[in-house]
Amino acid sequence: MNSSLRAIPLIALFAALLAVLGLIPKIDLPLGVPITLQTLGVMLAGCMLGAKRGLQALMLFLFAVALGLPLLSGGRGGLGVFFAPSSGYLIGWPLGALATGALMAVLPAHTPRAAAISAFFASALGGLLVVHVCGVVGLVCLANLSVSQAVLGTLVFVPGDLIKSGLCAVVVHTVARGLPDWRFGGRTV
């Protein structure tokens, strides 16, 4: 079977994983951006599927959200979420999965331990840094915050996102032990 056809169920599975993570209640902040577990799904999609497939999984998820499915934490969905202060983060999710997957593809993953360490760094740089840069842009543009206010506001998410990076590393370590042939980051070799 063509590898593109085999990837379709994985892409759908990771889009569904984001929806499941959205069932966990959000924590609302005065900034207008909630704390959710869905960024863990962004990190996992990049590490497990790679840049291209991770991007596709996140685009599929956001397409379903745009159609009005209440898949975001708190049961949110529809086009309106893309005009809220948190929209920069949403737009950053596919880019975060893309960056995480690209980093994971070049970092060492020859042992479960190496794969886990690489997943932590790929998640922290791709899933955290890229998503937060996009989030800051969204806060500046849509919440009319200054750049310094937006950067300070987004710092509240960093400790939790570092924990999510650690959880992603644990999942990658577990998969690497159980499925030693898994191609982390979409590796071709």
C-alpha positions in Angstrom: 0.0 0.0 0.0 1.2 3.5 -0.8 2.7 5.3 2.3 0.5 8.3 1.7 -2.6 6.1 2.0 -1.2 4.5 5.2 -0.6 8.0 6.6 -4.3 9.0 6.3 -5.5 7.0 9.4 -2.5 8.4 11.5 -3.3 12.0 10.5 -7.0 11.4 11.4 -6.0 9.7 14.7 -3.8 12.7 15.8 -6.6 15.2 14.8 -8.9 13.1 17.0 -6.3 13.1 19.8 -6.4 16.9 19.8 -10.2 16.7 20.1 -10.0 14.3 23.0 -7.5 16.6 24.7 -10.0 19.4 24.3 -12.4 17.5 26.5 -10.2 18.2 29.5 -11.5 21.4 31.1 -9.7 24.6 30.2 -8.4 27.1 32.7 -9.5 30.6 31.7 -7.1 33.5 32.1 -7.8 37.3 32.1 -5.6 37.4 29.0 -8.3 35.8 26.9 -6.2 32.7 26.2 -7.1 29.5 28.1 -4.7 26.9 29.4 -5.4 23.6 27.7 -3.8 20.3 27.1 -4.2 20.6 23.4 -0.7 21.9 22.9 0.5 18.5 24.0 -1.3 17.1 20.9 0.6 19.6 18.8 3.9 18.3 20.2 3.0 14.7 19.8 1.9 15.1 16.2 5.2 16.7 15.3 7.3 14.1 17.1 5.3 11.1 16.1 4.2 11.9 12.6 6.9 14.3 11.4 6.7 17.8 9.9 4.4 17.1 6.9 2.0 14.7 8.6 1.9 16.7 11.8 1.0 19.8 9.8 -1.7 17.9 8.0 -3.2 16.5 11.3 -3.3 20.0 12.7 -4.8 21.5 9.5 -7.5 18.8 9.5 -8.3 19.6 13.2 -8.5 23.3 12.6 -10.6 22.7 9.5 -13.1 20.8 11.6 -13.1 23.6 14.2 -13.7 26.2 11.4 -16.7 24.1 10.2 -18.2 24.7 13.7 -17.4 21.4 15.5 -16.9 22.2 19.2 -13.5 20.6 19.4 -11.5 23.2 21.3 -11.3 23.0 25.0 -14.5 24.4 26.6 -16.5 23.2 23.6 -15.5 26.1 21.3 -15.6 26.0 17.6 -16.6 28.0 14.5 -15.0 30.8 12.6 -15.3 33.1 15.6 -12.4 31.4 17.4 -10.1 32.5 14.7 -10.8 36.2 15.6 -10.4 35.8 19.3 -7.2 36.8 21.3 -6.2 33.1 21.3 -6.3 32.8 17.5 -2.6 33.4 17.1 -2.0 30.3 19.2 -4.4 28.3 17.0 -2.7 29.4 13.8 0.6 28.6 15.5 -0.4 25.0 16.1 0.2 23.7 12.6 3.4 25.7 12.4 4.4 24.2 15.8 3.8 20.7 14.6 5.7 21.4 11.5 8.7 22.8 13.4 8.6 20.0 16.0 8.5 17.4 13.3 11.4 19.0 11.4 13.5 19.2 14.5 12.6 15.6 15.5 13.7 14.4 12.1 17.2 15.6 12.5 17.8 15.0 16.2 19.1 11.6 17.4 16.5 8.9 18.0 18.6 5.7 17.8 17.7 4.6 21.3 14.5 5.1 23.3 16.4 7.5 25.6 17.9 9.5 22.7 14.4 9.7 21.2 12.9 11.0 24.4 15.6 13.6 24.9 15.2 14.7 21.3 11.4 14.8 21.7 11.7 17.1 24.7 13.9 19.6 22.8 11.9 19.4 19.6 8.7 20.0 21.6 10.1 22.8 23.6 11.5 24.6 20.5 8.8 23.7 18.0 5.7 23.1 20.1 6.4 25.8 22.6 8.5 28.6 21.1 6.9 28.6 17.6 3.4 28.4 19.0 4.1 31.2 21.5 5.6 33.5 18.9 2.4 33.1 16.9 0.4 33.7 20.0 2.2 36.9 20.8 1.5 38.2 17.3 -2.2 37.3 17.8 -2.3 39.1 21.1 -0.7 42.2 19.6 -3.0 42.2 16.6 -6.3 41.2 18.1 -6.1 42.0 21.8 -4.3 45.3 21.2 -1.6 44.5 23.6 1.9 45.9 23.3 4.6 43.4 22.4 6.0 43.5 25.9 2.6 43.0 27.4 1.9 40.1 25.1 5.3 38.5 25.8 4.8 38.9 29.6 1.3 37.5 29.3 2.4 34.4 27.4 5.1 33.6 30.0 2.4 32.2 32.2 2.1 29.2 29.8 5.7 28.3 29.7 6.0 26.2 32.9 3.0 24.1 31.9 4.2 23.8 28.3 7.6 22.5 29.6 5.7 19.9 31.6 3.8 19.0 28.4 7.2 18.7 26.6 8.2 16.3 29.3 5.0 14.3 28.9 5.7 14.2 25.1 9.2 12.8 25.8 7.7 10.1 28.0 5.2 9.1 25.3 8.0 9.0 22.7 10.2 6.9 25.0 7.4 4.4 25.6 6.7 4.2 21.8 10.4 3.8 21.0 10.6 0.9 23.5 7.4 -0.8 22.3 7.8 0.0 18.5 11.5 0.3 17.8 10.9 0.7 14.1 8.7 3.8 14.5 10.0 6.7 12.3 10.0 9.6 14.7 9.7 12.9 13.0 8.7 11.2 9.8 12.3 9.8 9.2 12.7 8.1 5.9 15.5 5.8 7.2 
